[in-house]
Amino acid sequence: MLQRAASRDDIKPHEIVAVEVEGESVALYDVDGEVFATSDICPHAYCQLSENADIVNGDEVECSCHGSRFSIRTGANLNPPASDPLRTFRAEVRESEVFVELP
């Protein structure tokens, strides 16, 4: 079930918008005009990705704790030391609102 997460206007390219949806820390991104949602928590050291929003590069996000990088689009782990992927969630824009679906 989709849950409202943020206003579309709040999500800017190269930034992370941290929100809480049903108790889950979610990071929202604008990649080439499309909105994506991932967990805001790195699976390696459980650091909050949104603490350093300047580490979004294209469609990748880097965890400032140990340098692990992840695909914002797929959650794929692109750089150790993390070995697990980043959790991703379906994001949908309806009019001017962003909705996220959690599992």
C-alpha positions as CSV (number, residue, x, y, z in Angstrom):
1,M,0.0,0.0,0.0
2,L,1.4,3.4,-1.0
3,Q,1.9,5.9,1.8
4,R,2.5,9.7,1.4
5,A,6.1,10.5,2.0
6,A,6.8,14.1,0.9
7,S,5.9,16.9,-1.5
8,R,7.6,16.5,-4.9
9,D,8.9,20.1,-4.6
10,D,11.0,19.1,-1.6
11,I,13.1,16.6,-3.6
12,K,16.0,18.2,-5.5
13,P,18.6,16.7,-7.7
14,H,21.9,15.7,-6.0
15,E,20.2,15.8,-2.5
16,I,18.7,13.3,-0.1
17,V,15.4,14.0,1.6
18,A,15.0,11.9,4.7
19,V,11.5,10.9,5.7
20,E,9.8,8.4,8.0
21,V,7.2,6.1,6.5
22,E,5.4,3.7,8.8
23,G,8.4,3.8,11.2
24,E,10.9,3.1,8.4
25,S,13.7,5.6,7.7
26,V,13.4,6.3,4.0
27,A,15.7,8.4,1.7
28,L,14.2,10.1,-1.4
29,Y,16.2,11.2,-4.4
30,D,15.6,13.0,-7.7
31,V,17.6,11.2,-10.4
32,D,17.1,12.8,-13.9
33,G,13.7,14.0,-12.9
34,E,12.5,10.6,-11.5
35,V,11.9,10.0,-7.8
36,F,13.5,7.0,-6.1
37,A,13.3,5.7,-2.6
38,T,15.8,3.6,-0.6
39,S,16.4,2.8,3.0
40,D,18.1,5.8,4.7
41,I,20.2,3.3,6.6
42,C,23.4,1.8,5.2
43,P,23.3,-2.1,5.5
44,H,27.0,-2.2,6.5
45,A,27.4,0.0,9.6
46,Y,23.8,1.3,9.9
47,C,24.8,4.9,9.3
48,Q,22.1,7.3,8.1
49,L,22.8,8.1,4.5
50,S,21.0,11.5,4.6
51,E,23.5,12.9,7.2
52,N,25.7,14.0,4.4
53,A,23.5,14.8,1.5
54,D,26.4,16.0,-0.6
55,I,27.4,12.4,-1.4
56,V,24.9,11.8,-4.1
57,N,26.6,11.5,-7.5
58,G,24.3,10.9,-10.5
59,D,22.4,7.7,-9.6
60,E,24.8,6.7,-6.8
61,V,24.8,7.4,-3.1
62,E,27.9,7.0,-0.8
63,C,27.8,6.2,2.9
64,S,30.0,8.7,4.7
65,C,30.9,6.2,7.4
66,H,33.0,3.8,5.4
67,G,32.6,4.8,1.7
68,S,30.3,2.1,0.5
69,R,28.4,3.2,-2.6
70,F,25.0,2.0,-3.8
71,S,22.9,2.4,-6.9
72,I,19.9,4.6,-6.1
73,R,17.9,3.0,-8.9
74,T,18.5,-0.7,-7.9
75,G,20.1,-0.7,-4.5
76,A,23.0,-2.7,-5.8
77,N,26.2,-2.5,-3.8
78,L,28.9,-0.8,-6.0
79,N,31.8,-0.5,-3.5
80,P,32.8,-2.3,-0.3
81,P,33.0,-2.6,2.6
82,A,29.3,-3.2,2.5
83,S,28.4,-6.5,1.0
84,D,24.6,-6.3,1.1
85,P,22.5,-4.2,-1.2
86,L,20.6,-1.1,-0.1
87,R,16.9,-1.7,0.3
88,T,14.8,0.0,-2.3
89,F,11.1,0.9,-2.3
90,R,8.6,1.7,-5.1
91,A,8.1,5.5,-5.3
92,E,5.3,7.1,-7.2
93,V,4.5,10.8,-7.9
94,R,0.8,11.7,-7.9
95,E,0.2,15.3,-8.8
96,S,2.6,17.1,-6.4
97,E,3.0,14.4,-3.8
98,V,5.4,11.5,-3.5
99,F,4.1,8.1,-2.3
100,V,6.3,5.2,-1.2
101,E,5.3,1.5,-0.9
102,L,7.0,-0.5,1.8
103,P,7.1,-4.3,1.8
